């Protein structure tokens, strides 16, 4: 798994806050990551959100859609076990 500290700040046009959980793996062409965002300021203040992100080989956030290959799902699922709040939020998506 990529070694990025959590919590760490994020900033978006509609608010900012901290990434409080992250499930990430090393992929083939990029590093897929699921991130639990806790908004602290802006119009989303007080809300949680899940960001589906990808990092390039240099560790920079890519500005494109996240594509998760079928073979990456088991490893990402293992990482998600270490992020209980995000797992609970994602479960609402599929239940």
Beta strands, then each sheet from edge to edge (+ up, - down):
strand 1: 8-12
strand 2: 15-24
strand 3: 31-42
strand 4: 48-55
sheet 1: 1+ 2- 3+ 4-
end
